[in-house]
Amino acid sequence: MDITSDREHYLYLDDYVKAKKQLGYWNELLQEWVFMVHRVYRVSNKKTSVHAEKERANTGLLAAAATRNGWVALEECRTEKVDKYLDNCTYSGRCDLVLWRDNRHHEIEAKFARISINARTNTRIDKAHKKALEDSSRSTHSGYRSEKKIAITYIVPVIKKVLLEKLSTDELSNKLSQIIETIKSEHSPTIMSYAFPGPVNLEGSENLALGVILIGDVT
């Protein structure tokens, strides 16, 4: 799915949205999310976007996309969670995002990871998504009928400014494609989506954020 035709970027990859049958109705939500990733970049005059931020801002954008797609969304919603060490005990905690639409209800736990496009391994991604899965599995429905619990990880590929100037668009696209294909093969996520509207400065860093990949699994 190609949402933007502006090719005046340092790099370009076609946008991507894929939700497996189990969460097939997420396709429209993820299409809205991709649109909004581009929109923030565009309206800020390419000076910022959600991929310049971390977990909280990314979850906020997902909530906004869900609302535009007909869901009701609440961030940092109170919920009961199973104790990490005592399976039969619960405590009052918070869920990163709760979504409702018609008879569907989701509790979402999210994590965030940045990864260099030259990273030799996907260890950061693996650790972040494992933590998202663990946190999601401990959520309870807090008195509501929870249809599905979903663990989401936002992944932001980054590159040093000096390197960006040396690589061609094709070279950048190939490096990003390698990261994406590794994620697909190693995690086979239930939902996956990504958008790369263009590079954004990371405050206090020599790195640029290139875009954002979203993966998710039912727990």
C-alpha positions as CSV (number, residue, x, y, z in Angstrom):
1,M,0.0,0.0,0.0
2,D,1.6,3.2,-1.2
3,I,0.1,6.2,0.7
4,T,2.6,8.9,-0.2
5,S,3.9,9.8,-3.6
6,D,6.4,12.3,-2.3
7,R,9.8,10.9,-3.3
8,E,11.8,13.9,-2.2
9,H,13.1,11.9,0.7
10,Y,16.5,10.4,1.4
11,L,15.0,7.0,1.3
12,Y,11.8,5.3,0.1
13,L,10.0,2.1,1.0
14,D,6.4,1.3,0.1
15,D,4.1,1.4,3.1
16,Y,3.0,-2.0,4.4
17,V,0.0,-3.3,6.3
18,K,-0.7,-6.9,7.0
19,A,-3.0,-8.5,9.6
20,K,-3.5,-12.2,9.6
21,K,-7.0,-13.7,9.6
22,Q,-7.2,-13.8,13.4
23,L,-7.0,-10.0,13.5
24,G,-8.0,-9.3,9.9
25,Y,-10.2,-6.4,11.0
26,W,-7.1,-4.6,12.1
27,N,-6.1,-3.9,8.5
28,E,-8.2,-0.7,8.3
29,L,-6.9,0.5,11.7
30,L,-3.3,-0.1,10.6
31,Q,-3.9,1.7,7.3
32,E,-5.1,4.7,9.3
33,W,-2.0,4.4,11.5
34,V,0.3,4.5,8.4
35,F,-1.5,7.5,7.1
36,M,-1.1,9.4,10.4
37,V,2.6,8.5,10.6
38,H,3.0,10.3,7.2
39,R,0.7,13.1,8.2
40,V,2.6,14.1,11.3
41,Y,5.8,14.2,9.3
42,R,4.1,16.3,6.6
43,V,2.4,18.9,8.9
44,S,5.6,19.4,10.9
45,N,7.3,20.3,7.7
46,K,9.4,17.1,8.0
47,K,11.0,18.3,11.2
48,T,9.5,15.6,13.4
49,S,7.2,12.5,13.5
50,V,6.3,9.7,15.7
51,H,9.4,7.8,14.9
52,A,11.4,10.6,16.6
53,E,9.6,9.7,19.9
54,K,9.3,6.7,22.1
55,E,6.7,4.3,23.4
56,R,4.2,6.7,24.8
57,A,3.9,8.9,21.8
58,N,3.7,5.9,19.5
59,T,0.9,4.5,21.6
60,G,-0.9,7.8,21.4
61,L,-0.8,7.8,17.7
62,L,-2.1,4.3,17.5
63,A,-4.9,5.3,19.8
64,A,-5.7,8.3,17.5
65,A,-5.7,6.0,14.5
66,A,-8.0,3.6,16.2
67,T,-10.4,6.5,17.1
68,R,-10.5,7.6,13.5
69,N,-11.3,4.0,12.6
70,G,-14.4,3.9,14.9
71,W,-12.8,2.5,18.1
72,V,-13.0,4.0,21.5
73,A,-9.5,4.3,23.0
74,L,-8.2,4.8,26.5
75,E,-4.5,5.1,27.3
76,E,-3.0,4.2,30.6
77,C,-6.2,2.4,31.6
78,R,-6.5,0.8,35.0
79,T,-6.5,-3.0,35.0
80,E,-5.8,-6.0,37.2
81,K,-2.6,-7.8,36.4
82,V,-1.3,-11.2,37.5
83,D,1.7,-11.0,39.8
84,K,5.0,-11.8,38.0
85,Y,6.0,-14.3,40.6
86,L,2.7,-15.5,42.1
87,D,0.3,-16.7,39.4
88,N,-2.7,-16.9,41.7
89,C,-2.3,-13.3,42.9
90,T,-3.3,-10.0,41.1
91,Y,-2.6,-6.4,41.7
92,S,-4.0,-3.1,40.4
93,G,-1.9,-1.9,37.5
94,R,-2.3,0.0,34.2
95,C,-2.7,-1.1,30.6
96,D,-0.9,0.9,27.9
97,L,-4.0,1.1,25.7
98,V,-7.5,-0.3,25.8
99,L,-9.7,-0.4,22.7
100,W,-13.5,-1.0,22.3
101,R,-15.6,-1.3,19.1
102,D,-19.0,-2.9,19.1
103,N,-18.5,-6.3,20.9
104,R,-14.7,-6.3,20.5
105,H,-12.4,-5.3,23.3
106,H,-8.6,-5.3,23.3
107,E,-6.0,-4.7,26.0
108,I,-2.7,-3.7,24.6
109,E,0.8,-3.7,26.2
110,A,3.5,-2.0,24.1
111,K,7.2,-1.7,24.1
112,F,9.7,0.3,22.0
113,A,13.1,-0.4,20.4
114,R,15.6,1.5,18.2
115,I,17.9,-0.4,16.0
116,S,20.8,0.7,13.9
117,I,20.4,-0.2,10.2
118,N,23.9,-1.7,10.5
119,A,23.2,-3.8,13.6
120,R,24.5,-7.3,13.4
121,T,21.6,-8.8,15.3
122,N,18.1,-8.0,16.2
123,T,18.7,-8.5,19.9
124,R,17.1,-5.2,20.9
125,I,13.9,-6.0,19.0
126,D,13.8,-9.5,20.4
127,K,14.1,-8.3,24.0
128,A,11.5,-5.6,23.6
129,H,9.0,-7.8,22.0
130,K,9.6,-10.6,24.5
131,K,8.9,-8.0,27.3
132,A,5.7,-6.9,25.5
133,L,4.5,-10.5,25.3
134,E,5.3,-11.1,29.0
135,D,3.5,-7.9,30.1
136,S,0.5,-8.7,27.9
137,S,0.2,-12.2,29.2
138,R,-0.1,-10.9,32.8
139,S,-3.0,-8.5,32.0
140,T,-6.5,-9.5,33.0
141,H,-9.8,-8.3,31.7
142,S,-10.5,-6.2,34.8
143,G,-14.2,-6.9,34.9
144,Y,-14.7,-6.5,31.1
145,R,-15.0,-9.3,28.6
146,S,-11.5,-9.2,27.0
147,E,-11.7,-10.7,23.5
148,K,-8.0,-10.6,22.9
149,K,-4.9,-9.3,24.6
150,I,-2.2,-7.9,22.2
151,A,1.5,-7.3,22.7
152,I,2.8,-4.6,20.4
153,T,6.4,-3.5,19.7
154,Y,7.3,-0.3,17.9
155,I,10.7,-0.6,16.1
156,V,12.6,2.5,14.8
157,P,15.6,1.9,12.5
158,V,18.2,4.7,12.9
159,I,21.3,5.8,11.1
160,K,24.2,8.2,11.8
161,K,23.8,11.5,9.8
162,V,27.3,11.1,8.2
163,L,26.4,7.6,6.9
164,L,23.0,8.8,5.5
165,E,24.9,11.2,3.2
166,K,27.1,8.3,1.8
167,L,24.4,5.7,1.1
168,S,22.2,5.7,-2.0
169,T,18.4,5.3,-1.7
170,D,18.7,1.8,-3.0
171,E,21.3,0.9,-0.4
172,L,19.2,2.3,2.4
173,S,16.1,0.5,1.2
174,N,18.0,-2.8,1.0
175,K,19.2,-2.4,4.6
176,L,15.7,-1.6,5.8
177,S,14.3,-4.5,3.9
178,Q,16.8,-6.9,5.5
179,I,15.7,-5.8,9.0
180,I,12.0,-6.2,8.0
181,E,12.5,-9.6,6.5
182,T,14.4,-10.8,9.6
183,I,11.6,-9.7,11.8
184,K,9.1,-11.5,9.6
185,S,11.0,-14.7,9.6
186,E,12.0,-14.7,13.3
187,H,8.7,-13.5,14.8
188,S,6.0,-14.1,12.2
189,P,3.9,-11.5,13.8
190,T,0.1,-11.6,13.7
191,I,0.0,-7.9,12.7
192,M,2.8,-6.0,11.0
193,S,2.9,-2.5,9.5
194,Y,5.5,0.1,8.7
195,A,6.0,3.6,7.2
196,F,9.1,5.4,6.3
197,P,8.1,9.0,5.5
198,G,11.7,10.4,5.9
199,P,14.6,11.0,8.3
200,V,14.1,12.9,11.6
201,N,16.7,14.2,14.0
202,L,16.9,12.5,17.4
203,E,17.5,15.2,20.0
204,G,20.9,14.9,21.7
205,S,22.0,12.3,19.2
206,E,24.0,12.0,16.0
207,N,21.4,9.6,14.7
208,L,18.4,10.0,12.5
209,A,15.2,8.0,12.8
210,L,14.1,6.7,9.4
211,G,10.6,5.5,10.1
212,V,8.6,3.1,12.3
213,I,7.7,-0.6,12.2
214,L,4.8,-2.0,14.3
215,I,4.5,-5.6,15.1
216,G,1.9,-7.3,17.3
217,D,0.8,-10.7,18.6
218,V,-2.1,-12.1,20.5
219,T,-1.3,-13.4,23.9
